[in-house]
Amino acid sequence: MSSKTRKNLYWLTPIWLLIIVLALYVLFQIPMRAKAGQPNVLFITMDSLRHDHLGCTGYQRAHTPNIDALARDGAVFMQAVAQGTYTRISVPSIVTGKFALLTGVKLLQGYLDSTHTTMAEVLSADEYFTCSTTRIWSDSFYQGFDTTGTSHATTEQRTEQTIRALEQHEDEKLFIWLYYWDPHAPYKPPDEFMRLYEPDYTEISLKELMAKAKDEATRLRDHTGHYNGSIATLLEAGSGKIKLTAMDREHLLNLYDAEIAYVDSEIGKVVAKLKKMGLYDNTLIVLNADHGEAFGEHQRYYHGMTVYDEEARVPLIIKPPYSRNKNKVVQDQVRNIDILPTVLDYCGLKTPEDCNGQTLRPLIETDSSPDLPSITETYAGKHPTRRLLMAALRHQGHKLIYDLGEERVLLYDLRVDPREKKNLLPEAATIEPIPGEAQDPARQKEQQMRAELLDLLRLQRISDLASAEENLEEIDEKTREQLKALGYIY
């Protein structure tokens, strides 16, 4: 072989190597590209998480570095609203993308009819492997899931189940609903997270604590001397049976915030696993809450008792695939019902026609600002003297509340009264207007919003909200006891 020939081969070798590498790349990347077109979906829900207790929403006391990092990689929605203020009606609304009333699920009628299409069903039909880390209230809420967890799984077990699903189904399209019960009461964070707020905090066992408790009042306090984070404490405080001092309330907030910090650390483990496996960029991550939590803003603690913003507003963070449009803050009002169409949009799938929500992708990727009308409902069971049934329409800077238990209507201008303290209607205003009110500007606004609410819920009259009288005898004893333990019925 001549030196010239050898020289030509020398220069051709890199070219052939490049061709081989490109061929291998094309061979192995074609299926990966197909998968890249449909991202994995990690949907994280934190039960009872207020909208204003994260670092990314401006909370100065927050210890939420992992959640805040997701917000920096995507979009945080500052005006997200839940459709129910307790889990049993909020979750069906989330999974179907429908207003709570239209799911047919109520406190004591807790089954989602199979005619409704869930997010998991749409994704499963497109060959996603679907996994939920919990299974609470009704199996009907989990239509479309290939596998589910249990209601009694610990926080760490939910994290571990998520990581196992990632490892075992790495080569499949994945939809994981990581549902953390925290920070739902009772607030019992691990010591290390409580010490972020109370440096000298050391918990003692429940057995030891109960042994020292001489009466019921003592049982509502923990070893710090302050009222504890039990559901009983929150309900007693909300009913006025016990009076919390400023230090008692601060202790409750510390317990609650420590729970949030604890879950944030668990979310950090899942995100770290995604990054280690090279899946983070191609994963759509959504973080939300089913409802918020009250801390005395309207003389209530806990949740499910009102539709005021402390219970109705929730955090919503969306990290798109490949972290497009990083660190975006969206001020426009959105709803939990918009999560389903947003997820399906990013997955290239069609949203069911009867869905009430709409995709938020334009708000993330453009300057679109639709200001979506939101309806929030609660039916907190049967009170000894009145029914606790409320519905609210939140739209265009105003909040309209129908309190059917007290037979009153309230209207707030959130632009100047974000804490909902000044009712624009007379305190004696009834749900139905009386002669002489027709020219009142506040009543005119109420009538305008009433028409919108009725149209969205496909009702003729406000009284139709309560037309399906529920009967405690319709539920089994186990469910009845669960509802009592959670404070939803009396």
N, C-alpha and C positions, 0 to 999 in steps of 0.2 A: 504494500500500500504506500502510495507516494505521500510525501509530506503535505502536499496540497490537499489530498483527499482527507488525510487525518485532520488537517486544519478545518476543513469544511464540516467534518463530523463533530469536531470539538464545538463549533458554533451552533450546530443543529441540536446537540444534546439538550441544552436548556430549553429549546423550543419544544422538543418532544416531551420533556418533563412537564412543561407548562400545560401542554395539551392534555397529558394524562391527568394532571391535577385538576384541570377544569372539567374534564369528563367525570372524574370521581365526584367533584363538587356538585355537578348537575345531577348525577345519579342519585346522590344521597340527599340533596337539598330539595328536590321536587316535592317529596312528601312533607318535608319540614315547612316548605313555603305554604303548602296547602293548610297545614296546621296553623302557621303564623297568621293566615287570613282569618282564622277563628281562634281568638285567644282563649286561654284558660280563664275561668272566672272564680275569684275568691270573694265571697260575700260575707262580711263580718257584721254581725249585729250584737250590740251591747244593750242588754235589757235595762231600762230605766235611766239611761244616760241623758242628762240635760244638755241642751245646745251650748251652754255657756261655761262648761267646766273642762275645756281642753285648751292647751296652749295655743293651738292654731285658731281658736275662736276668741282669743284675747284674755283668757283666764290667767291672772298673774300667779296664782298658787299652784298651777298645774304641774304635774310630773308626768308628762305624756310625750316623751321624745320620739317614740316609734310611730304613734299616730300622727304627730306633727310632721314627721318625715314623709309620710304618705301624702299629706296635704301639700307639701312642697313639690312633690312629684306629680301632682295632679291639680284638682280643683276642690276647694272647700266652699260649701254653700251656706251662707250665713242666715238665710231665711227658709230653712226646710221645716215642714210641718207634718206631723203624724196624723193619721186619720182616726185614731182611737187613742184614748189615754190609759188603756190597760191591754195586756198582751192578747187576751182571748179574742178581741175584735180587731186589734191592730195587725196581728200576724196574717190572718186571712186576707186583709186588705193589701198587705205588702206582696204576698205571693201571687195574687191575682191581678194587681194593678187597678183595683176597683175601690170606690168609696165604701166605707164599712157597711153602711145600710144595704148596699147592693150585693154584698157577699151572702146575705141571708144568715150570717152568724151573729148571735147575740150572746149575752152573758150566760143564759140558761138554755140556749139552743145552739150548742157549740159544734155543729157539723157543717162542713163545706160541701155543698152538693157537687156531685161528680160532673155536672154540666159546666162548672167553672174550670177554666184552663189555668194551670199554675205555671210559673216560670220554669220549674224543674221538668214539667211535662214537655214543654216546648224544646228545652235543651236535650232532654233524654231522647225525644223523637229524632233529633239530629245527631244521635250517637255520641253525645256527651256522657261520660260517667258521672253520675250525680250522687253526691254524698252530703248528708246533713249530720251535724254532730249532736243533735238533740231530737227529741220527739215528745212534745208537751201538748197537753190538753186533748187533742184529737188526731187520730191517724189521718183523717181526711185532709189535714193541713199539709201533709207530706206526700201528696199525690205526685208521682213522677220521680221519686228518689229511689236509686238502686240500693242504697244502704242508709241507715239512720243510727243515731246514738240513742241515749236514754235521757230521761228528764233528770235523773239523779247523778249524772256524771259530774265529776269535779271539774274545776277550771283547767287544771293541768291535764286531765284525761281528754278534754275536748281539744286541747292543743296537740296532744299526742295522737289522737285519732286523725287530725288534719295532716300531720306530718306523715303518718303511715299511708294515708290515701295518696299523698304526693309521691311517696316512694314506690308504692305498689302499682300505680297507674300513670307512671311518668310518660309513657308512650301513647296515652290516650288524651282526648280532649276532656278537661276536667271542669266540673262545677261543684264547688264546695261551699256549703253554707255553714260557716263557723259561728255558732250562736253561743255567746257567753251570757250566763245568767247574771253575773255581776254587772253593774253595781246594785242590782235589786236587793231590797232589804230581805232578811236581816243583814246589816252591814257588819261583816266580820273579816276584815282584811288581815293578812299575815302580819306579824309584828314588824318585820323589816320595812314594810310599806307604811304602816301606821307611824313608825318613828320618823318618817319624812316630815310629818306634821306635828307630832308630839314626841320629841327626842327621847324622853324618859319612859315611854310607853312599854309596858310588858304585860301581855295578856295572861290570864290564868284560866284554867279549864272551866267549862260550864259546870261540871260536877262540883268543883270547889266553890264556885260562885253561888250555886244554888244552895249548897250546904250552909252558907253564911246568910242567906236571905231569910229573914224572919217573917216577912209579910209581902203582899203583892207589890206595894210601893217600892220595897227594897229590890224586888226582882226586876224592876224596870231600870235599875242602875247597874253600872259595871264597877269594876274595882277602882276606877278613877274617881268615883263619887258622882259622876255625871250620868244623865239618862243614857241608856245603851241604844244600840242601833237596831233593836228588834222591831218587828211589824207592830207589836202591841204598843210600844212606846210612841211610834209615829201616829197610830190611830188615836191613842189617848190624847196626844198633843193636838191633833187636828180637831178633835171633838171638844176640846177645852177642859177635859177632865184633869189634865195635869198642866202646869205652867212651866215652860222652859225658861231658864235664865239665859242671858246672852252667852254665858260660858257653856251652858248645856247645848245650845244651838251650834256653837262653834265646834264642840266635840262631835256632834252628829255630822257636821260638814267635814270634819277631819276624817271620820270613819268612812264616809262616802267617797271623798277624794282619794283616800288610800286604796279603796277598792278599784277605782279607776286606774290608779297608778299600777296596781297589781296586774290588771288585765292588759294594760299597755305593755308590760314586760313580757307577757305571754304572746301578744301579737308580734313583738320583736323577734321571738323565737321562730315563728312561722315565716316572717319575712326573710329572716336570715337563711332559713332552709330553702326558700324559693330562689334566693340569690346564689346560694351554694350549688344548687342544681341547674342553674342557668335558666330558670323559668320566670324570674321576676319581670323582665322586660315584656314578655309575651303574656302577662297575666293582667286582666282587668280586675282591679281591686276596688270594692265598694265597702264603705263603713257607714253604718247608720245605727239608730236606736229605734225601738218600737214605740217609745213614748218617753217623756221626761220625768221629773220628780219635783214635788213641791216641798219647800222648806219655810212655810209660814207666810208666803207672799199674800195669799188671800185666805188667811186663817186656816190653811190646810197643810198637812204634811202627808208624805207618801204620794200616791197617784190614783187615777181612776175616779176621783171625786169631782173634778171640774174639767173645763176645757180651756182654762187660762193658759197663757204661753209657757209658764214654767212646767206645765205638764204636756203641752201640745207641741212645742218647738223641740226639734231634735237636731243633732249634728248629722251632716251628710258630707262624705268625702269620696271622691271618685278619682282613682288613679288609672288613666286609660292605658291600653297596651302601648308599650314603648315610651311611656311617660311623656306623651305629647303635652304641649301647653303647660309647662311646669309653673307651680306656685300661683295659680289663678284663684282669685277670690270673687265669688259670684254673690251679688247682693240681691238678686231677684228672687222672688218667692217661688219655691218648688215644693213638691209633696213626696211622701214615701211611695205613693202610687206611680211615680215617674221612674222608679228604679227598674221595674220589669221592662218597660219599653226601651230604656237606656241600655240595659244589658243585652237585650235581643238585637238592638241596633248595632252595637259593637261586634256582635257575633254574626251579623249578616242574616238575621232571621226575622220573620214577619211577626209583628205584634198581633195578638188576638183582637178581632174587631170590636169586641165588647169591653175592651180595656178603657178605663177612664183617664189613665195617665198618658203622658207623651214623653218622647225621648229628650234627654237633657244634653245630648251630644252637641247641638248647636250652641248652647250656652258655654260649653267647655271649649269649643274650637273656634267660635266666632263671638261677636259682640251682641248676639241676639238677647232680647230681654222681654219675654212674654208676660211676666207677672201672672202666674197661674193661680186660679181660684182654688182655695183649699177648704175642705169641710172636715171638722173634727167632731167625734161623737163620744159620749160615755153613757153607759148604763151601769151604775155601780150597785145594783141589787135593790133589795127592799129594806128601807129604813123603817123604824117603828112608827114614824108619823108621816113620812112622805116618800115619794119615789125620787130617786136620784137619776134623772134623765136630762141630758143637756146635749145640744148640737150647736156648732158654731160655723159661720162662714167667715173666712179671713181673705180679704181681697182689696186691692187698690188702697192699701193703707188703713183700712177700717176692719173692725172685728165686730160681728153681730152674733150675739149669744141668745138662744132660746133655752130657758130653764123651765122645763115642764114640771119639775117637782115643786118649784116655788111659784109657778105660773107667772113668770115675769120675763121681760125681754131687756137686753142690755146692748148698748152700742158704744164702741170706743174708737177714737181716732188715734191709731198707733203712731202716726207721724209726730204727734205732740205729746202723746200719752202712752209710751211703749210698755209701761208697767200696768196698764189697764186699771187705773184708779178712778178715773172721772167718767162716769156713765153719762152719755149725752142725752139720754132719755130720762124723764122724771122717774124717781124711784118707784112711784106707784104705777108706772106704765105696765099695762097688761099685754099679754101676747097678741091679742086682737085689739086694734085701735078702737077708741071710742069717739063719738061725735065731738067735733071741736079740735081734734088733733091733726086733721087733714092738711092744714097749712103749716104745721111745725116742720122746719127743715130737717131736724133729726128724725122725725117720724117718716118723712118722705124718703130719706136715705134708707131707713129700715125697710120700708115697703119695696124699694128698688132691690135691696139685697135679699129680701125675703123671696121675691120672684126668682132671683138667680139661684138661690139655694133649692127651692122647690123644683126648678127646672133640672138642676144637676142631679137631684135625687129622684126625679120622676114622680113627684108627689103632687097632690092637689091642695092639701092643707097642711099646716104645721102640726096639727093634731094627729096626722097620719103617722108621725114619727113614733107615736105611742099606741098605735092601733092594734098591734099584735101583743096583747097582754101576756106576759110570761108567768108561768106557774112553777113554783118551787118543787111541786110534786113531779114535774117532768124530768128531773135529773136524778141520777142514782146517788146513793148515800156517799160513795167515795168522792164524787165530784162536788157534792154539797159541802163536804168537810174541807176539801181543797179550797173552795171559794171562801168559806168562813175563815180558814187559816190565813188567807191572803187579804182578808178584810173587805171582800167585794160584796158579801151578803152578811146580814145580821141575824 
